[in-house]
């Protein structure tokens, strides 16, 4: 359990750093697409950062300290028998009481390995608004990629496999993706949909202090490519060279071309 706790700590820490690093680009993108910043979608964006960080951490960590010695002394197999984890739970919890069985390592492994990531995926689902079939296919592909990474020893970067590739992970993660895609609209009704925000994109809004500071902070970022094309057409063929944002105002310098 210590490994799982350490991985959880690393996931939250690195995912939080990723969220902070990508926050300003997300703000620029959000204002560009929706004309506003939604606090509830920021929560979803944070879940996305933590989710993809968790995928990497729980797929790769922990590395063996000495790969050569590990591969010489340890053989990590693979499981191609579907639903083998049910047999493992029955075998390892035989004779236990209900409370002991629910808190056993074999049960908690299933819960933490599948349930936690699945919950984060449901939190992130409204940001992308994919259908159930598309979401399930994406979940299947991602799960197969994860197990392939583990089976090949990080695609040959290590001399042998150091994590067990398990077909049960593919089955349960894919099923979890389907369930999450179906119930996400019910559980996450509070998350604004993209089409709802887009429909009010052109509505004039007051220039608040937050927008002013956002303009100052984002003034150094390059103009988004499609925005440059729009300004180019509106300027009668002249290309916008620089957009300086700050204090709620913008200045566009035009060059011929």
C-alpha positions as CSV (number, residue, x, y, z in Angstrom):
1,X,0.0,0.0,0.0
2,X,3.0,2.3,0.6
3,X,3.7,2.3,-3.2
4,X,0.2,3.2,-4.0
5,X,0.2,6.0,-1.5
6,X,3.5,7.3,-2.8
7,X,2.2,7.2,-6.4
8,X,-0.9,9.1,-5.3
9,X,1.2,11.8,-3.7
10,X,3.4,12.1,-6.8
11,X,0.3,12.2,-9.0
12,X,-1.3,15.1,-7.1
13,X,2.0,17.0,-6.8
14,X,3.1,16.7,-10.5
15,X,-0.5,17.1,-11.7
16,X,-0.8,20.3,-9.6
17,X,2.4,21.6,-11.1
18,X,1.2,20.7,-14.6
19,X,-2.1,22.6,-13.9
20,X,-0.3,25.7,-12.8
21,X,2.1,25.6,-15.8
22,X,-0.8,25.1,-18.3
23,X,-3.3,27.4,-16.5
24,X,-2.5,30.6,-18.4
25,X,-2.6,29.0,-21.8
26,X,-5.9,27.4,-20.8
27,X,-7.2,30.9,-19.8
28,X,-6.2,32.3,-23.2
29,X,-7.8,29.4,-25.0
30,X,-11.0,29.6,-22.9
31,X,-11.5,33.4,-23.6
32,X,-10.7,32.7,-27.3
33,X,-13.3,30.0,-27.6
34,X,-16.0,31.0,-25.1
35,X,-15.4,34.7,-24.5
36,X,-15.3,34.0,-20.7
37,X,-13.7,31.9,-18.0
38,X,-15.8,29.2,-16.3
39,X,-14.7,28.3,-12.8
40,X,-16.4,25.0,-13.0
41,X,-14.6,24.1,-16.2
42,X,-11.3,25.1,-14.4
43,X,-12.1,22.3,-12.0
44,X,-12.5,19.9,-14.9
45,X,-9.2,21.1,-16.4
46,X,-7.5,20.4,-13.1
47,X,-9.0,16.9,-13.2
48,X,-7.6,16.4,-16.7
49,X,-4.1,17.4,-15.5
50,X,-4.2,15.0,-12.5
51,X,-5.8,12.2,-14.6
52,X,-3.1,12.1,-17.3
53,X,-0.3,12.5,-14.7
54,X,-1.9,9.6,-12.8
55,X,-1.9,7.5,-16.0
56,X,1.9,8.1,-16.4
57,X,2.7,7.6,-12.8
58,X,0.7,4.4,-12.2
59,X,1.8,2.9,-15.5
60,X,5.6,3.5,-15.0
61,X,6.4,4.0,-11.3
62,X,8.1,2.5,-9.4
63,X,11.1,1.7,-11.5
64,X,13.4,-1.0,-10.3
65,X,16.5,0.5,-8.7
66,X,18.8,-1.9,-10.5
67,X,17.1,-3.0,-13.8
68,X,19.8,-5.6,-14.6
69,X,19.7,-7.3,-11.2
70,X,15.9,-7.1,-11.2
71,X,15.6,-8.8,-14.6
72,X,18.2,-11.5,-13.6
73,X,16.4,-12.4,-10.4
74,X,12.7,-11.7,-11.1
75,X,10.3,-12.8,-13.8
76,X,7.3,-10.6,-14.3
77,X,4.5,-12.5,-16.1
78,X,1.3,-11.4,-17.7
79,X,-2.3,-12.4,-17.3
80,X,-4.3,-13.3,-20.4
81,X,-7.2,-14.9,-18.4
82,X,-10.2,-12.6,-18.3
83,X,-11.7,-11.8,-14.9
84,X,-8.8,-13.5,-13.1
85,X,-9.0,-10.8,-10.4
86,X,-12.4,-12.3,-9.2
87,X,-10.7,-15.6,-8.6
88,X,-7.8,-13.8,-6.8
89,X,-10.3,-12.0,-4.5
90,X,-12.1,-15.2,-3.7
91,X,-8.9,-17.1,-3.0
92,X,-7.2,-14.4,-0.9
93,X,-10.2,-13.4,1.1
94,X,-11.5,-16.9,1.9
95,X,-12.5,-17.2,5.6
96,X,-12.3,-13.4,6.2
97,X,-15.1,-11.3,7.6
98,X,-16.8,-8.7,5.4
99,X,-14.8,-5.8,6.8
100,X,-11.5,-7.6,6.6
101,X,-12.2,-8.7,3.0
102,X,-13.2,-5.1,1.9
103,X,-10.0,-3.7,3.4
104,X,-7.7,-6.5,2.1
105,X,-4.8,-5.7,-0.3
106,X,-6.3,-7.6,-3.2
107,X,-9.6,-5.7,-3.0
108,X,-8.0,-2.3,-2.4
109,X,-5.8,-2.9,-5.4
110,X,-8.8,-3.2,-7.6
111,X,-10.5,-0.2,-6.1
112,X,-7.5,2.1,-6.3
113,X,-6.2,0.9,-9.6
114,X,-9.5,1.1,-11.4
115,X,-11.9,3.2,-9.4
116,X,-9.9,6.3,-8.7
117,X,-8.8,6.8,-12.2
118,X,-12.3,6.1,-13.5
119,X,-13.7,8.8,-11.2
120,X,-11.3,11.4,-12.5
121,X,-12.1,10.4,-16.0
122,X,-15.8,11.1,-15.3
123,X,-14.9,14.5,-13.9
124,X,-13.0,15.4,-17.1
125,X,-15.6,14.0,-19.5
126,X,-17.8,17.1,-19.9
127,X,-14.8,19.1,-21.1
128,X,-14.7,17.1,-24.3
129,X,-18.3,16.0,-24.7
130,X,-17.6,12.8,-26.6
131,X,-20.3,10.2,-27.2
132,X,-20.4,7.0,-25.3
133,X,-19.1,4.9,-28.2
134,X,-16.2,7.3,-28.9
135,X,-15.3,7.6,-25.3
136,X,-15.3,3.8,-24.9
137,X,-13.1,3.3,-27.9
138,X,-10.6,5.9,-26.6
139,X,-10.6,4.2,-23.2
140,X,-9.9,0.8,-24.9
141,X,-7.0,2.2,-26.9
142,X,-5.5,4.0,-23.9
143,X,-5.8,0.9,-21.7
144,X,-4.2,-1.3,-24.4
145,X,-1.3,1.2,-24.7
146,X,-0.8,1.2,-21.0
147,X,-0.6,-2.6,-20.8
148,X,1.6,-2.7,-23.9
149,X,4.0,-0.2,-22.1
150,X,4.1,-2.5,-19.1
151,X,4.5,-5.7,-21.1
152,X,7.4,-4.3,-23.2
153,X,9.4,-2.8,-20.3
154,X,8.6,0.8,-21.4
155,X,9.0,-0.2,-25.0
156,X,12.5,-1.6,-24.5
157,X,14.0,1.1,-22.4
158,X,14.4,-1.4,-19.6
159,X,15.8,-4.9,-20.3
160,X,12.6,-6.7,-19.2
161,X,9.1,-6.1,-18.1
162,X,8.8,-4.9,-14.5
163,X,5.0,-4.5,-14.3
164,X,2.4,-7.1,-14.9
165,X,0.4,-6.7,-18.1
166,X,-3.2,-7.7,-17.3
167,X,-6.1,-8.2,-19.6
168,X,-8.4,-7.6,-16.7
169,X,-7.2,-4.0,-16.6
170,X,-8.2,-3.6,-20.2
171,X,-11.6,-5.1,-19.6
172,X,-12.4,-3.2,-16.4
173,X,-11.0,0.1,-17.6
174,X,-12.9,-0.1,-20.9
175,X,-16.1,-1.0,-19.0
176,X,-15.5,1.8,-16.6
177,X,-15.1,4.3,-19.5
178,X,-18.4,3.2,-20.9
179,X,-20.2,3.5,-17.5
180,X,-18.6,6.8,-16.9
181,X,-19.6,8.2,-20.3
182,X,-23.2,7.1,-19.6
183,X,-23.6,8.5,-16.1
184,X,-21.4,11.6,-16.5
185,X,-24.3,13.8,-17.7
186,X,-26.2,12.8,-14.6
187,X,-23.5,13.3,-12.0
188,X,-21.9,16.4,-13.6
189,X,-25.0,18.4,-14.5
190,X,-23.3,21.4,-12.9
191,X,-20.5,21.4,-15.5
192,X,-21.4,23.9,-18.3
193,X,-21.4,22.4,-21.8
194,X,-19.2,23.8,-24.5
195,X,-22.2,24.6,-26.7
196,X,-23.8,26.6,-23.8
197,X,-20.7,28.8,-23.4
198,X,-20.2,29.1,-27.1
199,X,-23.7,30.4,-27.6
200,X,-22.9,33.5,-25.4
201,X,-19.4,34.0,-26.8
202,X,-20.2,37.3,-28.5
203,X,-22.2,38.8,-25.6
204,X,-20.6,42.0,-24.3
205,X,-19.3,41.7,-20.8
206,X,-17.8,44.3,-18.4
207,X,-14.1,44.6,-18.2
208,X,-13.4,43.4,-14.6
209,X,-10.2,43.5,-12.7
210,X,-9.7,39.8,-13.3
211,X,-9.9,40.4,-17.1
212,X,-7.5,43.2,-16.8
213,X,-4.9,41.1,-15.0
214,X,-5.5,38.3,-17.4
215,X,-4.8,40.7,-20.3
216,X,-1.6,41.8,-18.7
217,X,-0.5,38.2,-18.0
218,X,-1.4,36.9,-21.4
219,X,0.0,39.8,-23.4
220,X,3.3,38.0,-24.1
221,X,1.6,34.9,-25.7
222,X,1.5,34.6,-29.5
223,X,-1.7,35.2,-31.3
224,X,-3.7,32.0,-31.9
225,X,-3.3,31.0,-35.6
226,X,-7.0,31.0,-36.5
227,X,-7.4,34.4,-34.8
228,X,-4.7,35.8,-36.9
229,X,-6.5,34.6,-40.0
230,X,-9.7,36.3,-38.8
231,X,-7.9,39.6,-38.2
232,X,-6.2,39.2,-41.6
233,X,-9.6,39.0,-43.4
234,X,-11.1,41.8,-41.4
235,X,-8.1,44.0,-42.1
236,X,-8.6,43.7,-45.9
237,X,-5.6,41.6,-46.6
238,X,-3.2,43.2,-44.1
239,X,-1.6,40.8,-41.6
240,X,-1.8,41.5,-37.9
241,X,1.8,41.4,-36.6
242,X,1.3,42.0,-32.9
243,X,-1.6,42.0,-30.5
244,X,-0.9,43.7,-27.2
245,X,-3.4,43.0,-24.5
246,X,-3.6,44.8,-21.3
247,X,-5.8,47.0,-19.1
248,X,-8.9,45.6,-20.9
249,X,-7.8,47.0,-24.3
250,X,-6.0,45.6,-27.3
251,X,-3.9,47.2,-30.0
252,X,-3.4,45.5,-33.4
253,X,-0.4,46.5,-35.5
254,X,-1.0,45.8,-39.2
255,X,1.5,45.1,-41.9
256,X,0.8,44.9,-45.6
257,X,0.7,41.5,-47.3
